[in-house]
Amino acid sequence: MIWKRLYRSALWLMPAGLRRKHGLAMEALYTHELQRAYRAGRLRGMASGWLGIWDVVRRGLYERWRARGSGALASTGGTPERQSQLEGMMDTLRQDVAQVFRSLVRAPRFAAAVVLTLALGIGANSAIFSVVDAVVLQRLPFPEADRVVHLAWDRGGWRQGGMSPVKFEYWHDNTRSFRGMATWHSFLARLDVGDSVTGVPALRVSRDFLRVVGYEPRLGRGFTDAEDVPDGPRVALISHRLWEDRFGGARDAVGSTLRIDEESYTVVGVLPDAFAFPQVSERIDVIVPLGLRVDPKDEGANYPIIARLRDGVDRDAAAADVARLDASFAEQYPNQVYDHDGGMKLATFEELYVGDVATALWVVMGAVGLVLLIACANVANLFLARAVSRRGEVALRAALGASRGRVVRFVLTESVVLALLAGGVGLLLARWGLGALVALSPAELPRMESIGVDWRVVLFTFLAALATGLLFGAAAALPAARTRLSDVLKEGARGSSGRGRGRQVLLAGQAALSMVLLVGAGLLVATLLSLRSVDPGFEVEGLVAVRFPFKPAGYGTAHAMWELERRMVEEAGRAPGIAALAGASNLPLERGLNLPMSIGGRPDDFEGAVEWRAVTPGYFSTLGIELLAGRSFSEADEEGGLPVVIVNEAFARRYFPDGSPLGQRVDIGRYRGAFIDPSLEGPGAEIVGVVADVREVSLRVEPRRTVYQPAAQAATMLADALGGMPVFIARTAPGGGSAERVLRDALRSLDPGLPVPEVLPLSGVVSESLTRERFGATLLSTFAGLALVLTAFGIYGVLAYTVRRRRQEIGIRMALGAGGPAVSRMVALQGLVPVAVGLMVGAGGSLALSRLVASMVWGVSPTDPATISVVAALLLAVALAASWLPAREAVRTDPVRSLGPE
Amino acid sequence: MKPHWFYILLSVSASPRYGSAIQDDVRALSDGKVRLWPATLYGSLEELTSTGWLEEMEGDERPRGIAGRERFYRLTPRGRDALEEEVARMEALADTARARLGGRRARA
């Protein structure tokens, strides 16, 4: 219930003592009141919701004030004078607020326009802030999280978080700065309970893990050193959630057994409820010992390192301690270090797990900041217009003895009250918007599960609203304070026409900010469009990707898995309704394995890693990948037969620029004369075919050099590293019913014990690979659109106001013979000139800021002149449209009436 | 005296009560006009306790038969004095007002 959460957040405004003592009772009473009010009607319920929160805010401020005012005497309630002084201040404030409400009720349209405009701006900021806060700003959920560090291997241009087992062991054993150092490997555990099977997020961890993250098991114990050995005892820690769901929170859960990946594990402990591991997922249900097998030849960088600093050791000392080992490690394990490597470094969670998402989020945060500024400019214009029309009233009050301070205070109170109201509405808007935002966000956004409206967001919104209110208040109050009755009387009740400069500057500023936002959005949309038009190199239409949600029962070994793959392709591929079915080690556009390789007969000819894929013979024809030379794989390319590979065009171009690669030999996994894994050793494979390039990694990335191996010959290769779960690509025959049902039926007839497969159109896979781009483009376009609308309203508002104020002058002009077109031109120019100035400033700003979006832009220059011109034209068109109505109204001015008495 | 203090003191003057019971009672006393929101209610209870007009009841003095961990408050002698003083002030004020209104009516 959102009210309860809001209320709980608001309770932080109360002094700690009061909150601890009465917080729960207050919450209960509030809920009770709210339920009673909701029974009387929805509107009454909502009103009660806000009143209750307002009560906390007011009382909280009062209590803190009271505590501060009385200092050490807090318990006795303060001295009488202080109390009365304070009461006096509260009284004045109450009077001011009451007066503000009265004056706003008299001007409901003004109030609504201000609140709505600001609410859009503030709501957008709150929504984006909740994302930024959860993903970027929030500290890690570990006790004393600032003592926790990650280690990264410096690869020259970039930092690699994953380590080979020997690297982990070397630093684990030889550093002195850490209380513990751990590594982990995440997997989806198959959990059998009774008849039901579920996949739950799980970790394999090394022995120090709990000490590093700083959690003690809530029940039972952690793992002992003796349990963290290869093929060690099967013991498990389970999450608090799993403990409650599966064991009903019973104490005897410890010691019972759990079926994990078809093995029986003994539960030795229950994790505390607070445990989360955002490096993998906020939700981890099962932890088992890793039992890392350390082989100096294993270079697979699959094990990240996390460590906790020892007491009294700071980061610099730890970094030095870590770097101290680089030289001796390189000497002992030369195969593990490349020429340009910079050795082991300390790294942060943000560097390794948030990365460029942070950039994108900050760009969006900047964008919504600009939207709020534009909204502010609109409101400032409304305030200025109102201030001018109220100059008479203000001057009169001043003349009647209201102090200048009182006038300023009143205007400030008014703007702050409006801004706070807008903040409340904005918070609701943010809550609505967040759902859409999370649905849109890229799956790799870390800590996505914790995005929501919490007290930090409420506080942010409150502060943003307060700052906004004070900003306008100041802009509107200063001219008001300067007002003198004599000036107003001299000018006459109609006021002057020459005081619009402030409004015009605000208009120009709005146009400039909109321009910057629209250019940014335009660039991201152009990026998305150019990525969509990229030919991935394979067919998409009519194809589906098929995969198992977890490892099917009874196919534990790599070889058994290959048998399943073979039978699926052979038998299910012939099932009615399926036109073609092929298996592969992974889907195109999803991350696969890359391996070093060398070419037979060329000494020491390592030239970087190649992409590696194991595929069944039908892979190329199913995906429509053209065979350019040689032959495709066939059933004859069996395990134990002559090893063969097919390479892509990029591979052939790079390594055989002058001749045919056919008949040449490659050693996959061979680097500087040695194989990186014993399972790869062999006589080398013959290149039997060349296929067209496919964008294997991402639509953004040019096709990489790729080697395809027959799945039959790769079955036992790298079995551990691959995890051994193939994916399938199928084309369904027309008229056979939904792909999902056809495939499910085909698999069921193959083996009824197989889990129901996930079936996803291949177009979905392509589209999925663009979520990050779509996220940026959609958000920035939405906010740029909002900015555009606000700017249009701003232009309209200023011009309409000008026309009303200058009716007399326009009347005179028309009476003197000025034609309609001349008058409308005069009015329209009032809006168009500042907009044109704003456009130029905005274009300059866009160029200056292009660096910020450069990393998010693809296929178009970040200073693309076409985008800038289109955006400028769009803004001008909108400005013209917004000026048209007031200009028309001006032409309709009746000279006689405008000159008559008001 | 602040109106809501008056109502709270009046409510507990009859018998010791806990938070939400005070709220219900005040609502009834004021004909539904005074609605004590939780923060004001508990803030005021704290404030009145620190002024010495109310006191929180210790464990075994709490009324029996009512479950839960509710905190019960009762009026102190000083609180009763203050309440009586306020009632006297209101009476005096009401008398004055009545006299004036009656006087004006008489003149009309």
Interface residues (C-beta under 8 A of the other chain):
Chain A: M14 L18 K21 H22 A25 M26 E27 A28 L29 Y30 H32 E33 L51 G52 D55 V56 R58 R59 G60 Y62 E63 R66 S75 T76 G77
Chain B: G19 S20 Q23 W37 P38 A39 T40 L41 Y42 G43 L45 E46 E47 S50 T51 E70 R71
